């Protein structure tokens, strides 16, 4: 499928390869640092607690350096994602981040009701009634399944506190 030049590039493959390599390099370095702090050597009774994680972090760093080097040698113009594609992804991702934030204050059930119903209205173009009924059914089913059947408490908010949960 040909990309329309007017769409422009949201990000190049090269940029994302370099960013990912740097992120994994950082993670590998943190693993190595923390493993060395705990003891990454070989003691009298065998390997210390940080021995194996240290070498896993070292392998991550080596692989990340290789990917970083490869990323710098890539074509600068190859597009990873077009702006319309990035907009579509962000139209899902940003509301999901808002849902996660709302969950901390409203609880999982109220936040899920809002997320499902608003998402159905906004993205699915469903009616207010269908969206509300569907969201309520899903939330009640999840509540019964987790709180009553499985006895697994999930994040609660003020509404659940009012109901005694």
Secondary structure, 3 states (H helix, E strand, C coil): CCCCHHHCEEEEHHHHHHHHHHHHHHHHHHHHHHHHHHCCCEECCEECCCHHHHHHHHHHHHHHHHHHHHHHCCCCCCEEEEHHHHHHHHHHHHHHHHHHHHHHHHCHHHHHHHHHHHHHHHCCCCCHHHHHHHHHHHHHHHHHHHHHHCCCCCCCCHHHHHCCC
